[in-house]
């Protein structure tokens, strides 16, 4: 959706707060009348305080780093990830891919879904892109944790979800969560796609009928992940 808004509004030079608020607000109101695309039954299961405390301590690290320094120290993050979103916020347009404000990435290496997402967040809130991206780390941490747990549970069973949350904390993607990089933002989407593909093969799961319609949730996950980071 953000990529469509980038092309439609950004190309016309009207990628502004008022236009985004009206369009997104109308879509939210319209969405209240239909079943959400990602509606899933929520089952918390048995609550184990010691486990949740351990997970909370481990997964609070990216939030603490983000709060301590809202601008990431990595040399490629500001020019290649923050600059396009800031360009959208300030000028309300990206005239063409050839003028994409990234000194290291050419037109063939653009992450349009990521730039559109962060540009929309920055424009809607009125915050500079660096601060808007830093603020998004909180949501990204939650999404990444849910994605890791759901994928592990879908493939290996419900008990594997807890261990996946601990194992993920040892990964490179967890270390880069405070950056809110495109590769890290694409990870929950890719994990959702894998979980959707793995779920029908598990015992006790009902397989889709041979003549069933398209799996729109899987299509949405793959499309969004490809727009944010094609390689991931």
C-alpha positions as CSV (number, residue, x, y, z in Angstrom):
1,X,0.0,0.0,0.0
2,X,2.8,2.4,0.9
3,X,4.5,1.6,-2.4
4,X,1.3,2.4,-4.3
5,X,1.0,5.7,-2.5
6,X,4.7,6.4,-3.3
7,X,4.1,5.9,-7.0
8,X,0.7,7.7,-7.1
9,X,1.3,10.6,-4.8
10,X,5.1,10.8,-4.9
11,X,5.1,11.0,-8.7
12,X,2.6,13.8,-8.6
13,X,4.4,15.7,-5.9
14,X,1.6,15.5,-3.4
15,X,3.0,12.9,-0.9
16,X,1.9,15.1,2.0
17,X,0.6,14.5,5.5
18,X,-3.0,15.6,4.7
19,X,-3.3,13.4,1.6
20,X,-1.8,10.4,3.4
21,X,-4.1,10.9,6.4
22,X,-7.2,11.1,4.3
23,X,-6.4,8.0,2.1
24,X,-5.2,5.8,4.9
25,X,-8.0,6.9,7.2
26,X,-10.6,6.0,4.5
27,X,-9.0,2.6,4.1
28,X,-9.1,1.9,7.8
29,X,-12.8,2.9,8.0
30,X,-13.6,0.7,5.0
31,X,-11.6,-2.2,6.5
32,X,-13.7,-2.1,9.6
33,X,-16.6,-3.5,7.6
34,X,-14.8,-6.5,6.3
35,X,-12.9,-9.4,8.0
36,X,-9.2,-8.4,8.3
37,X,-6.9,-10.1,5.9
38,X,-4.6,-11.2,8.7
39,X,-7.3,-12.2,11.3
40,X,-6.1,-15.2,13.2
41,X,-7.4,-16.8,16.4
42,X,-5.2,-15.8,19.3
43,X,-4.3,-18.4,21.9
44,X,-1.9,-17.5,24.7
45,X,-1.6,-20.9,26.2
46,X,0.0,-21.6,29.5
47,X,1.7,-18.6,31.0
48,X,5.1,-19.2,32.5
49,X,6.4,-16.0,34.3
50,X,10.0,-17.1,34.3
51,X,10.0,-17.7,30.6
52,X,8.4,-14.4,29.8
53,X,10.7,-12.5,32.1
54,X,13.8,-14.1,30.4
55,X,12.4,-13.3,26.9
56,X,11.6,-9.7,28.0
57,X,15.1,-9.1,29.3
58,X,16.7,-10.4,26.2
59,X,14.4,-8.6,23.7
60,X,14.6,-5.3,25.5
61,X,18.1,-4.7,24.4
62,X,17.2,-3.3,20.9
63,X,14.7,-0.9,22.6
64,X,17.3,0.4,25.0
65,X,19.8,1.0,22.2
66,X,17.2,2.8,20.2
67,X,16.3,5.0,23.1
68,X,19.9,5.8,23.9
69,X,20.8,6.8,20.4
70,X,18.0,7.6,17.9
71,X,20.5,7.9,15.0
72,X,22.3,4.7,14.2
73,X,26.1,4.8,13.9
74,X,26.5,2.7,10.8
75,X,27.9,4.5,7.9
76,X,25.5,3.3,5.2
77,X,22.2,3.6,7.2
78,X,21.7,7.4,7.1
79,X,22.4,7.9,3.3
80,X,20.8,4.8,2.0
81,X,17.8,4.2,4.4
82,X,17.1,7.5,6.1
83,X,17.7,9.9,3.2
84,X,14.9,8.6,0.9
85,X,12.3,8.8,3.6
86,X,13.5,12.3,4.6
87,X,13.4,13.3,0.9
88,X,9.7,12.2,0.8
89,X,8.9,14.1,4.0
90,X,10.5,17.3,3.0
91,X,9.7,17.5,-0.7
92,X,6.6,15.3,-0.9
93,X,7.8,13.6,-4.1
94,X,10.4,11.4,-5.8
95,X,10.2,12.5,-9.5
96,X,12.0,9.4,-10.8
97,X,14.1,6.5,-9.7
98,X,17.1,8.2,-11.2
99,X,16.8,11.0,-8.6
100,X,16.5,8.5,-5.7
101,X,18.5,10.2,-2.9
102,X,20.9,7.4,-2.1
103,X,24.6,7.9,-3.0
104,X,25.6,4.2,-2.9
105,X,22.5,2.5,-4.3
106,X,21.7,2.8,-8.0
107,X,18.2,2.5,-9.5
108,X,18.6,-1.3,-9.7
109,X,19.1,-1.6,-6.0
110,X,16.3,0.4,-4.6
111,X,14.1,-0.9,-1.7
112,X,11.0,0.9,-2.7
113,X,8.7,-0.8,-0.2
114,X,11.0,0.1,2.6
115,X,11.4,3.7,1.5
116,X,7.7,4.0,1.1
117,X,6.9,2.6,4.5
118,X,9.4,4.8,6.3
119,X,8.5,7.8,4.2
120,X,4.8,7.3,5.1
121,X,5.6,7.0,8.8
122,X,7.8,10.1,8.8
123,X,5.4,12.2,6.8
124,X,2.3,11.2,8.8
125,X,4.0,11.9,12.2
126,X,5.9,15.0,11.0
127,X,9.1,13.7,12.6
128,X,12.4,13.7,10.8
129,X,13.0,10.3,9.1
130,X,15.8,9.3,11.5
131,X,13.5,9.8,14.5
132,X,10.5,8.1,12.9
133,X,12.6,5.1,12.0
134,X,14.0,4.9,15.5
135,X,10.5,5.1,16.9
136,X,9.5,2.2,14.7
137,X,12.0,-0.1,16.4
138,X,9.4,-0.8,19.1
139,X,6.9,-2.2,16.7
140,X,9.6,-4.0,14.7
141,X,10.9,-5.8,17.9
142,X,7.4,-7.1,18.6
143,X,6.7,-8.2,15.0
144,X,10.1,-10.0,14.8
145,X,9.4,-11.8,18.0
146,X,6.0,-12.9,16.9
147,X,7.3,-13.9,13.5
148,X,10.1,-16.0,15.0
149,X,7.8,-17.7,17.4
150,X,5.1,-18.4,14.8
151,X,7.5,-19.8,12.3
152,X,9.2,-22.2,14.8
153,X,5.8,-23.3,16.1
154,X,4.5,-23.9,12.6
155,X,7.5,-26.1,11.6
156,X,8.6,-27.8,14.9
157,X,5.6,-27.5,17.2
158,X,4.3,-25.1,19.9
159,X,7.1,-25.7,22.4
160,X,9.8,-24.7,19.8
161,X,8.5,-21.1,19.9
162,X,10.2,-20.3,23.2
163,X,13.5,-21.7,22.1
164,X,13.3,-19.8,18.8
165,X,13.1,-16.5,20.7
166,X,16.3,-17.3,22.5
167,X,18.1,-18.5,19.4
168,X,17.1,-15.5,17.4
169,X,18.8,-13.3,19.9
170,X,22.1,-14.8,18.8
171,X,21.5,-13.9,15.1
172,X,22.8,-11.0,13.0
173,X,19.3,-9.8,12.4
174,X,18.6,-9.3,16.1
175,X,21.8,-7.2,16.4
176,X,20.6,-4.9,13.6
177,X,17.1,-4.5,15.0
178,X,18.0,-1.0,16.4
179,X,18.8,0.1,12.9
180,X,15.4,-0.8,11.5
181,X,17.2,-1.7,8.2
182,X,15.3,-3.0,5.2
183,X,16.6,-6.5,5.6
184,X,15.4,-6.6,9.2
185,X,12.0,-5.2,8.3
186,X,11.6,-7.8,5.6
187,X,12.3,-10.6,8.0
188,X,8.9,-10.9,9.7
189,X,7.2,-10.8,6.3
190,X,9.5,-13.6,5.0
191,X,8.9,-15.6,8.2
192,X,5.1,-15.2,7.8
193,X,5.4,-16.6,4.3
194,X,7.4,-19.6,5.4
195,X,5.0,-20.2,8.3
196,X,2.0,-20.2,5.9
197,X,3.7,-22.6,3.6
198,X,4.8,-24.9,6.4
199,X,1.5,-25.0,8.3
200,X,-0.5,-27.3,5.8
201,X,2.1,-30.0,6.1
202,X,1.9,-30.4,9.9
203,X,-0.2,-33.2,11.3
204,X,-3.7,-32.2,12.2
205,X,-3.7,-29.3,9.8
206,X,-6.4,-29.1,7.2
207,X,-4.9,-28.9,3.7
208,X,-6.3,-26.5,1.2
209,X,-8.7,-28.0,-1.4
210,X,-7.2,-28.6,-4.8
211,X,-9.6,-26.0,-6.4
212,X,-9.4,-23.5,-3.7
213,X,-8.9,-19.8,-4.6
214,X,-5.6,-18.0,-4.3
215,X,-3.9,-17.8,-0.9
216,X,-4.2,-14.0,-0.6
217,X,-2.4,-13.9,2.8
218,X,0.6,-15.7,1.4
219,X,0.6,-13.6,-1.8
220,X,0.5,-10.4,0.4
221,X,3.4,-11.6,2.5
222,X,5.6,-12.5,-0.5
223,X,4.7,-9.3,-2.3
224,X,5.5,-7.1,0.7
225,X,8.7,-8.9,1.5
226,X,9.9,-8.6,-2.1
227,X,9.1,-4.9,-2.1
228,X,11.0,-4.3,1.1
229,X,14.0,-6.4,0.3
230,X,14.0,-8.8,-2.7
231,X,17.0,-10.8,-1.6
232,X,15.5,-11.7,1.8
